[in-house]
Amino acid sequence: MSAATEQTQATAEFTEMERAVINRLQTGLPLVHRPYAAVAGELGITEQALLHTLEDLLDRRILTRFGPMFHAGEMGGGLTLAAMRVAEQDFEDATRKVNAFDEVAHNYRREHELNMWFVLATEAPEDIARAIAAIESATGYAVYNMPKEEEFHVHLHFPV
């Protein structure tokens, strides 16, 4: 989710169905032949209604991405948390540039001196440095690399 989308989401008005779909899909999909049909059944709607709602949320950029999350590090790739200190007048442009990189998994605005935080996932660990250098070149801002030292599993859910 981009920083700009996070701002939009904070002010968005959701229908009951949109709210139900967003809240339910954050907890994952069941491992069954037709996972969307199973979730739709849980919500008391049709599979087509669920898919239409999801597609509409993506089209309206309320959701900027919907899909599986893979652990790049466990698959032999690189994974790191990165942050930037971006001037307010450049924030929207820098967000667009950062989010254009395929390696950026998600991007959040923070009320902090380091006001843009994002996760980088690459096919190989050595590609992290290349991605950081490319983002720095594209934005003109330094990227602070914060690789994990220890992993904690936390259930993350943003109820709407």
N, C-alpha and C positions, 0 to 999 in steps of 0.2 A: 504494500500500500504506500503510495507516495505521500510526501508531506502535504502536498496540495489536496490530495484526496482525503487525508485525515481531517483537514480543515473542513472540506465539503461534508464529510460524514458527520462531523460534530453538529452541523446545522441542518442536516437532511431530515425530512419528515418521511417516515416509513409507513406503509400500509401494514395491517396485521399480518398479511401473508409474507411480505418482505421481511418483517421482523422475525417471524417464525423460521423462515428459510435461512436467513443469516445466522440466527442463533443456533439452529440445529446443525448446519453444515460446518460450523466451527469445531464441532466435536468429532468430525471424521465421518467416513462412509463405511457402512457394513461390508464385509467381504462376502458378498453374495453375487449371483449371476446378474441381477438387475438392482444395483445399489440405489439408484435414484427412485425406482419404484418402491423399494423398501422404505426409504426416508419419506417419500410422499405419503405412503400408507400411515406412517407414524404421525404425520402432520394432518391427516384427514383430507388430503387433496390428491389430485391426479398427478401421475408422473409428468404429463405434459405441462400442467400448471406449474410444477416445481421447476422444470427446465426453462419454461418461458420466463418465470420470475428471475431465475439466475441469469439468463441471457440479457434480460432488460437491465438488471443491476450492473452488469458488465458494460452494456452499451451506453448507459448513462454515466459510467465511470464512478459510480458509488463504490463498486468493487473494481480494482484495477487488474486483479489476477485471481483465477480460481484454478487450482490444480494440485497435484501431489507435491509434497515437500520431501526431497531426498536429502539424506545426510551425506554431503559431499566428502567429508573426511573419512567416513567409513567405506566409501566407494573408491578410495585412493586419490581423491581430489583435495583441493584446498578450501578452507573455510575460515573466515575471520569476521570480526566485528570491526567496523571502521567508523570514524567520526570526523566531522569537519567544523570549522568555525567560519560561518558564511555571513557576510554583511547583509543586513536586512534588505537593502535595495537590490541585492543580487540573488536573494534566496530562491525566488521562483525560477529564474533562469538556471541557476545551479541545480535545482531539483530536477528540472527537465533534462539537463545534460547527464547527471548521475544516473537517472532512471533509464536513460537510453542504452546503458551498458547491460548486456545480457547477463553479466556476472552478478549484478545487483539483485539480490533475492527480495529484499524489501527495504524501505527507507522511511524513517520517522523524523519529524520535527520535535525538538526538545527545547524546553525553556531552561537553557543552560548556556554557559559560555561556548561549549561545543554543541551547536544547535541542530546539526544534521547527523543522524546516526543511520547506518545501513549495514547489511550483511553482504559479504562477497562470497560467492561459491564458484570455484574454478575446477576444471578437469584435472589439473595437476597442482600440487602445493606451490611449486615455483611460479605458477601463473598469478598468484596473489600480488606479488611485487609488480608484475607487468600491468595488471588491472589498476592498481593504485597509481602507478606512474601515468597511465593513460587518463585516469579521472583527474589527477592533478593538472595535467596538460590541458584537458578540455575545459576545466572550470577556473583555473588560475588559483586554486586554493589547496593548501596542504591537507593531506589525508592522514589521519592518525590511525595506525594499524594496532588493533588490540586482540591478538589471537588468544584463544581460550587456554587457560592453564588447567582448569578442572571443569568437568561438565556436570550440570545439575538438570534434572528433568522436572519441569514445572508445567502444569496444565495451564495454558494461556487461553483465555476466552474473553472477548470483548462483547458483553451483552448489549444489545441495542433495543 
